[in-house]
Amino acid sequence: MPTGKKIRVISGPLAGLEGNIYKVNKKRKRITIMSSLSPDGKHFDLFYENVEPVE
């Protein structure tokens, strides 16, 4: 998934959260997202299988 793409968390404690991909770590299969809900731009690390792209 390319950086800047909008995604939604589908499982775990952050389920339902939407944000934009900030960084992708292909080796560890993790995505860092910047939450659109947080005014200070919090970043969260998630596994690939916990997110889906938003159309």
PyMOL Python script that loads the backbone (N, CA, C, O; Angstrom):
from pymol import cmd

cmd.read_pdbstr("""\
ATOM      1  N   MET A   1       0.850  -1.191   0.000  1.00  0.00           N
ATOM      2  CA  MET A   1       0.000   0.000   0.000  1.00  0.00           C
ATOM      3  C   MET A   1       0.887   1.243   0.000  1.00  0.00           C
ATOM      4  O   MET A   1       1.857   1.318   0.755  1.00  0.00           O
ATOM      5  N   PRO A   2       0.565   2.190  -0.823  1.00  0.00           N
ATOM      6  CA  PRO A   2       1.393   3.402  -0.911  1.00  0.00           C
ATOM      7  C   PRO A   2       1.121   4.388   0.227  1.00  0.00           C
ATOM      8  O   PRO A   2       0.020   4.424   0.776  1.00  0.00           O
ATOM      9  N   THR A   3       2.131   5.185   0.573  1.00  0.00           N
ATOM     10  CA  THR A   3       1.944   6.192   1.600  1.00  0.00           C
ATOM     11  C   THR A   3       0.917   7.224   1.129  1.00  0.00           C
ATOM     12  O   THR A   3       0.790   7.495  -0.066  1.00  0.00           O
ATOM     13  N   GLY A   4       0.193   7.789   2.087  1.00  0.00           N
ATOM     14  CA  GLY A   4      -0.822   8.779   1.778  1.00  0.00           C
ATOM     15  C   GLY A   4      -2.199   8.193   1.519  1.00  0.00           C
ATOM     16  O   GLY A   4      -3.189   8.924   1.540  1.00  0.00           O
ATOM     17  N   LYS A   5      -2.285   6.880   1.273  1.00  0.00           N
ATOM     18  CA  LYS A   5      -3.565   6.240   0.994  1.00  0.00           C
ATOM     19  C   LYS A   5      -4.404   6.170   2.269  1.00  0.00           C
ATOM     20  O   LYS A   5      -3.872   5.919   3.351  1.00  0.00           O
ATOM     21  N   LYS A   6      -5.702   6.389   2.144  1.00  0.00           N
ATOM     22  CA  LYS A   6      -6.607   6.359   3.296  1.00  0.00           C
ATOM     23  C   LYS A   6      -6.979   4.911   3.614  1.00  0.00           C
ATOM     24  O   LYS A   6      -7.316   4.134   2.721  1.00  0.00           O
ATOM     25  N   ILE A   7      -6.909   4.557   4.919  1.00  0.00           N
ATOM     26  CA  ILE A   7      -7.237   3.199   5.346  1.00  0.00           C
ATOM     27  C   ILE A   7      -8.131   3.237   6.584  1.00  0.00           C
ATOM     28  O   ILE A   7      -8.270   4.267   7.245  1.00  0.00           O
ATOM     29  N   ARG A   8      -8.735   2.076   6.878  1.00  0.00           N
ATOM     30  CA  ARG A   8      -9.592   1.914   8.050  1.00  0.00           C
ATOM     31  C   ARG A   8      -9.111   0.682   8.817  1.00  0.00           C
ATOM     32  O   ARG A   8      -8.776  -0.338   8.215  1.00  0.00           O
ATOM     33  N   VAL A   9      -9.078   0.782  10.155  1.00  0.00           N
ATOM     34  CA  VAL A   9      -8.703  -0.347  10.995  1.00  0.00           C
ATOM     35  C   VAL A   9      -9.918  -1.253  11.128  1.00  0.00           C
ATOM     36  O   VAL A   9     -11.012  -0.782  11.439  1.00  0.00           O
ATOM     37  N   ILE A  10      -9.733  -2.563  10.891  1.00  0.00           N
ATOM     38  CA  ILE A  10     -10.873  -3.487  10.902  1.00  0.00           C
ATOM     39  C   ILE A  10     -10.869  -4.431  12.102  1.00  0.00           C
ATOM     40  O   ILE A  10     -11.866  -5.113  12.337  1.00  0.00           O
ATOM     41  N   SER A  11      -9.774  -4.491  12.871  1.00  0.00           N
ATOM     42  CA  SER A  11      -9.764  -5.356  14.045  1.00  0.00           C
ATOM     43  C   SER A  11      -8.856  -4.783  15.123  1.00  0.00           C
ATOM     44  O   SER A  11      -7.995  -3.945  14.856  1.00  0.00           O
ATOM     45  N   GLY A  12      -9.069  -5.252  16.337  1.00  0.00           N
ATOM     46  CA  GLY A  12      -8.270  -4.786  17.462  1.00  0.00           C
ATOM     47  C   GLY A  12      -8.928  -3.619  18.178  1.00  0.00           C
ATOM     48  O   GLY A  12     -10.044  -3.227  17.839  1.00  0.00           O
ATOM     49  N   PRO A  13      -8.240  -3.063  19.166  1.00  0.00           N
ATOM     50  CA  PRO A  13      -8.825  -1.986  19.979  1.00  0.00           C
ATOM     51  C   PRO A  13      -9.062  -0.681  19.218  1.00  0.00           C
ATOM     52  O   PRO A  13      -9.828   0.167  19.675  1.00  0.00           O
ATOM     53  N   LEU A  14      -8.419  -0.513  18.070  1.00  0.00           N
ATOM     54  CA  LEU A  14      -8.590   0.713  17.277  1.00  0.00           C
ATOM     55  C   LEU A  14      -9.566   0.516  16.112  1.00  0.00           C
ATOM     56  O   LEU A  14      -9.615   1.345  15.203  1.00  0.00           O
ATOM     57  N   ALA A  15     -10.342  -0.573  16.132  1.00  0.00           N
ATOM     58  CA  ALA A  15     -11.282  -0.875  15.039  1.00  0.00           C
ATOM     59  C   ALA A  15     -12.194   0.321  14.775  1.00  0.00           C
ATOM     60  O   ALA A  15     -12.745   0.915  15.702  1.00  0.00           O
ATOM     61  N   GLY A  16     -12.343   0.660  13.501  1.00  0.00           N
ATOM     62  CA  GLY A  16     -13.171   1.785  13.088  1.00  0.00           C
ATOM     63  C   GLY A  16     -12.389   3.062  12.860  1.00  0.00           C
ATOM     64  O   GLY A  16     -12.891   3.984  12.216  1.00  0.00           O
ATOM     65  N   LEU A  17     -11.179   3.136  13.370  1.00  0.00           N
ATOM     66  CA  LEU A  17     -10.336   4.320  13.200  1.00  0.00           C
ATOM     67  C   LEU A  17      -9.927   4.452  11.740  1.00  0.00           C
ATOM     68  O   LEU A  17      -9.576   3.460  11.100  1.00  0.00           O
ATOM     69  N   GLU A  18      -9.970   5.658  11.215  1.00  0.00           N
ATOM     70  CA  GLU A  18      -9.512   5.921   9.852  1.00  0.00           C
ATOM     71  C   GLU A  18      -8.339   6.871   9.896  1.00  0.00           C
ATOM     72  O   GLU A  18      -8.220   7.700  10.797  1.00  0.00           O
ATOM     73  N   GLY A  19      -7.478   6.735   8.909  1.00  0.00           N
ATOM     74  CA  GLY A  19      -6.319   7.603   8.824  1.00  0.00           C
ATOM     75  C   GLY A  19      -5.602   7.392   7.506  1.00  0.00           C
ATOM     76  O   GLY A  19      -6.069   6.654   6.638  1.00  0.00           O
ATOM     77  N   ASN A  20      -4.481   8.039   7.369  1.00  0.00           N
ATOM     78  CA  ASN A  20      -3.670   7.936   6.153  1.00  0.00           C
ATOM     79  C   ASN A  20      -2.375   7.205   6.464  1.00  0.00           C
ATOM     80  O   ASN A  20      -1.810   7.353   7.547  1.00  0.00           O
ATOM     81  N   ILE A  21      -1.913   6.416   5.505  1.00  0.00           N
ATOM     82  CA  ILE A  21      -0.660   5.691   5.676  1.00  0.00           C
ATOM     83  C   ILE A  21       0.484   6.695   5.722  1.00  0.00           C
ATOM     84  O   ILE A  21       0.647   7.511   4.815  1.00  0.00           O
ATOM     85  N   TYR A  22       1.261   6.624   6.773  1.00  0.00           N
ATOM     86  CA  TYR A  22       2.393   7.521   6.977  1.00  0.00           C
ATOM     87  C   TYR A  22       3.696   6.840   6.542  1.00  0.00           C
ATOM     88  O   TYR A  22       4.566   7.457   5.928  1.00  0.00           O
ATOM     89  N   LYS A  23       3.802   5.535   6.885  1.00  0.00           N
ATOM     90  CA  LYS A  23       5.028   4.795   6.584  1.00  0.00           C
ATOM     91  C   LYS A  23       4.677   3.317   6.474  1.00  0.00           C
ATOM     92  O   LYS A  23       3.773   2.842   7.162  1.00  0.00           O
ATOM     93  N   VAL A  24       5.389   2.580   5.609  1.00  0.00           N
ATOM     94  CA  VAL A  24       5.183   1.145   5.439  1.00  0.00           C
ATOM     95  C   VAL A  24       6.502   0.426   5.721  1.00  0.00           C
ATOM     96  O   VAL A  24       7.545   0.783   5.171  1.00  0.00           O
ATOM     97  N   ASN A  25       6.444  -0.584   6.579  1.00  0.00           N
ATOM     98  CA  ASN A  25       7.609  -1.413   6.879  1.00  0.00           C
ATOM     99  C   ASN A  25       7.334  -2.799   6.310  1.00  0.00           C
ATOM    100  O   ASN A  25       6.719  -3.634   6.974  1.00  0.00           O
ATOM    101  N   LYS A  26       7.780  -3.045   5.097  1.00  0.00           N
ATOM    102  CA  LYS A  26       7.505  -4.313   4.409  1.00  0.00           C
ATOM    103  C   LYS A  26       8.162  -5.495   5.106  1.00  0.00           C
ATOM    104  O   LYS A  26       7.605  -6.593   5.117  1.00  0.00           O
ATOM    105  N   LYS A  27       9.329  -5.288   5.682  1.00  0.00           N
ATOM    106  CA  LYS A  27      10.049  -6.371   6.341  1.00  0.00           C
ATOM    107  C   LYS A  27       9.269  -6.902   7.552  1.00  0.00           C
ATOM    108  O   LYS A  27       9.174  -8.114   7.746  1.00  0.00           O
ATOM    109  N   ARG A  28       8.719  -6.007   8.355  1.00  0.00           N
ATOM    110  CA  ARG A  28       7.959  -6.406   9.547  1.00  0.00           C
ATOM    111  C   ARG A  28       6.455  -6.503   9.289  1.00  0.00           C
ATOM    112  O   ARG A  28       5.691  -6.836  10.195  1.00  0.00           O
ATOM    113  N   LYS A  29       6.025  -6.211   8.046  1.00  0.00           N
ATOM    114  CA  LYS A  29       4.615  -6.251   7.649  1.00  0.00           C
ATOM    115  C   LYS A  29       3.755  -5.357   8.547  1.00  0.00           C
ATOM    116  O   LYS A  29       2.704  -5.762   9.045  1.00  0.00           O
ATOM    117  N   ARG A  30       4.244  -4.125   8.735  1.00  0.00           N
ATOM    118  CA  ARG A  30       3.537  -3.167   9.573  1.00  0.00           C
ATOM    119  C   ARG A  30       3.323  -1.863   8.802  1.00  0.00           C
ATOM    120  O   ARG A  30       4.107  -1.496   7.926  1.00  0.00           O
ATOM    121  N   ILE A  31       2.251  -1.188   9.154  1.00  0.00           N
ATOM    122  CA  ILE A  31       1.916   0.101   8.558  1.00  0.00           C
ATOM    123  C   ILE A  31       1.804   1.115   9.686  1.00  0.00           C
ATOM    124  O   ILE A  31       1.174   0.842  10.707  1.00  0.00           O
ATOM    125  N   THR A  32       2.404   2.268   9.511  1.00  0.00           N
ATOM    126  CA  THR A  32       2.236   3.367  10.465  1.00  0.00           C
ATOM    127  C   THR A  32       1.216   4.311   9.865  1.00  0.00           C
ATOM    128  O   THR A  32       1.386   4.790   8.743  1.00  0.00           O
ATOM    129  N   ILE A  33       0.144   4.583  10.620  1.00  0.00           N
ATOM    130  CA  ILE A  33      -0.875   5.504  10.126  1.00  0.00           C
ATOM    131  C   ILE A  33      -0.909   6.760  10.977  1.00  0.00           C
ATOM    132  O   ILE A  33      -0.571   6.739  12.161  1.00  0.00           O
ATOM    133  N   MET A  34      -1.323   7.860  10.351  1.00  0.00           N
ATOM    134  CA  MET A  34      -1.551   9.109  11.059  1.00  0.00           C
ATOM    135  C   MET A  34      -3.059   9.247  11.186  1.00  0.00           C
ATOM    136  O   MET A  34      -3.771   9.319  10.185  1.00  0.00           O
ATOM    137  N   SER A  35      -3.539   9.282  12.422  1.00  0.00           N
ATOM    138  CA  SER A  35      -4.967   9.329  12.683  1.00  0.00           C
ATOM    139  C   SER A  35      -5.554  10.667  12.268  1.00  0.00           C
ATOM    140  O   SER A  35      -4.969  11.719  12.522  1.00  0.00           O
ATOM    141  N   SER A  36      -6.716  10.618  11.628  1.00  0.00           N
ATOM    142  CA  SER A  36      -7.416  11.844  11.251  1.00  0.00           C
ATOM    143  C   SER A  36      -8.239  12.377  12.425  1.00  0.00           C
ATOM    144  O   SER A  36      -8.724  13.508  12.373  1.00  0.00           O
ATOM    145  N   LEU A  37      -8.401  11.580  13.477  1.00  0.00           N
ATOM    146  CA  LEU A  37      -9.184  11.993  14.641  1.00  0.00           C
ATOM    147  C   LEU A  37      -8.379  12.793  15.655  1.00  0.00           C
ATOM    148  O   LEU A  37      -8.942  13.532  16.462  1.00  0.00           O
ATOM    149  N   SER A  38      -7.074  12.643  15.609  1.00  0.00           N
ATOM    150  CA  SER A  38      -6.215  13.287  16.589  1.00  0.00           C
ATOM    151  C   SER A  38      -5.658  14.597  16.040  1.00  0.00           C
ATOM    152  O   SER A  38      -4.984  14.597  15.010  1.00  0.00           O
ATOM    153  N   PRO A  39      -5.931  15.707  16.714  1.00  0.00           N
ATOM    154  CA  PRO A  39      -5.451  17.004  16.216  1.00  0.00           C
ATOM    155  C   PRO A  39      -3.929  17.142  16.232  1.00  0.00           C
ATOM    156  O   PRO A  39      -3.381  17.941  15.473  1.00  0.00           O
ATOM    157  N   ASP A  40      -3.236  16.379  17.082  1.00  0.00           N
ATOM    158  CA  ASP A  40      -1.779  16.488  17.138  1.00  0.00           C
ATOM    159  C   ASP A  40      -1.079  15.468  16.244  1.00  0.00           C
ATOM    160  O   ASP A  40       0.142  15.322  16.313  1.00  0.00           O
ATOM    161  N   GLY A  41      -1.838  14.761  15.404  1.00  0.00           N
ATOM    162  CA  GLY A  41      -1.261  13.854  14.426  1.00  0.00           C
ATOM    163  C   GLY A  41      -0.594  12.630  15.021  1.00  0.00           C
ATOM    164  O   GLY A  41       0.527  12.292  14.640  1.00  0.00           O
ATOM    165  N   LYS A  42      -1.259  11.960  15.946  1.00  0.00           N
ATOM    166  CA  LYS A  42      -0.711  10.734  16.553  1.00  0.00           C
ATOM    167  C   LYS A  42      -0.489   9.670  15.482  1.00  0.00           C
ATOM    168  O   LYS A  42      -1.258   9.560  14.526  1.00  0.00           O
ATOM    169  N   HIS A  43       0.567   8.897  15.659  1.00  0.00           N
ATOM    170  CA  HIS A  43       0.901   7.798  14.755  1.00  0.00           C
ATOM    171  C   HIS A  43       0.660   6.472  15.461  1.00  0.00           C
ATOM    172  O   HIS A  43       0.929   6.340  16.655  1.00  0.00           O
ATOM    173  N   PHE A  44       0.154   5.495  14.724  1.00  0.00           N
ATOM    174  CA  PHE A  44      -0.101   4.169  15.257  1.00  0.00           C
ATOM    175  C   PHE A  44       0.503   3.137  14.320  1.00  0.00           C
ATOM    176  O   PHE A  44       0.384   3.254  13.101  1.00  0.00           O
ATOM    177  N   ASP A  45       1.155   2.120  14.888  1.00  0.00           N
ATOM    178  CA  ASP A  45       1.699   1.007  14.108  1.00  0.00           C
ATOM    179  C   ASP A  45       0.705  -0.139  14.125  1.00  0.00           C
ATOM    180  O   ASP A  45       0.232  -0.539  15.189  1.00  0.00           O
ATOM    181  N   LEU A  46       0.385  -0.673  12.947  1.00  0.00           N
ATOM    182  CA  LEU A  46      -0.576  -1.757  12.815  1.00  0.00           C
ATOM    183  C   LEU A  46      -0.049  -2.802  11.845  1.00  0.00           C
ATOM    184  O   LEU A  46       0.765  -2.490  10.976  1.00  0.00           O
ATOM    185  N   PHE A  47      -0.509  -4.046  11.988  1.00  0.00           N
ATOM    186  CA  PHE A  47      -0.171  -5.098  11.033  1.00  0.00           C
ATOM    187  C   PHE A  47      -1.045  -4.958   9.796  1.00  0.00           C
ATOM    188  O   PHE A  47      -2.158  -4.434   9.859  1.00  0.00           O
ATOM    189  N   TYR A  48      -0.518  -5.439   8.661  1.00  0.00           N
ATOM    190  CA  TYR A  48      -1.254  -5.378   7.392  1.00  0.00           C
ATOM    191  C   TYR A  48      -2.665  -5.932   7.518  1.00  0.00           C
ATOM    192  O   TYR A  48      -3.615  -5.339   7.007  1.00  0.00           O
ATOM    193  N   GLU A  49      -2.809  -7.077   8.201  1.00  0.00           N
ATOM    194  CA  GLU A  49      -4.110  -7.750   8.255  1.00  0.00           C
ATOM    195  C   GLU A  49      -5.142  -7.027   9.117  1.00  0.00           C
ATOM    196  O   GLU A  49      -6.308  -7.420   9.128  1.00  0.00           O
ATOM    197  N   ASN A  50      -4.742  -5.984   9.838  1.00  0.00           N
ATOM    198  CA  ASN A  50      -5.682  -5.241  10.681  1.00  0.00           C
ATOM    199  C   ASN A  50      -6.298  -4.032   9.982  1.00  0.00           C
ATOM    200  O   ASN A  50      -7.097  -3.315  10.584  1.00  0.00           O
ATOM    201  N   VAL A  51      -5.935  -3.797   8.719  1.00  0.00           N
ATOM    202  CA  VAL A  51      -6.429  -2.615   8.025  1.00  0.00           C
ATOM    203  C   VAL A  51      -6.979  -2.978   6.651  1.00  0.00           C
ATOM    204  O   VAL A  51      -6.661  -4.027   6.090  1.00  0.00           O
ATOM    205  N   GLU A  52      -7.812  -2.081   6.124  1.00  0.00           N
ATOM    206  CA  GLU A  52      -8.317  -2.229   4.762  1.00  0.00           C
ATOM    207  C   GLU A  52      -8.346  -0.847   4.122  1.00  0.00           C
ATOM    208  O   GLU A  52      -8.526   0.151   4.820  1.00  0.00           O
ATOM    209  N   PRO A  53      -8.171  -0.774   2.805  1.00  0.00           N
ATOM    210  CA  PRO A  53      -8.219   0.526   2.123  1.00  0.00           C
ATOM    211  C   PRO A  53      -9.638   1.077   2.110  1.00  0.00           C
ATOM    212  O   PRO A  53     -10.608   0.321   2.059  1.00  0.00           O
ATOM    213  N   VAL A  54      -9.751   2.391   2.156  1.00  0.00           N
ATOM    214  CA  VAL A  54     -11.044   3.076   2.064  1.00  0.00           C
ATOM    215  C   VAL A  54     -11.165   3.594   0.648  1.00  0.00           C
ATOM    216  O   VAL A  54     -10.264   4.265   0.147  1.00  0.00           O
ATOM    217  N   GLU A  55     -12.267   3.288   0.008  1.00  0.00           N
ATOM    218  CA  GLU A  55     -12.491   3.713  -1.377  1.00  0.00           C
ATOM    219  C   GLU A  55     -12.914   5.154  -1.423  1.00  0.00           C
ATOM    220  O   GLU A  55     -13.150   5.693  -2.504  1.00  0.00           O
TER     221      GLU A  55
END
""", "prot")
cmd.dss("prot")
cmd.show_as("cartoon", "prot")
cmd.util.cbc("prot")
cmd.orient("prot")
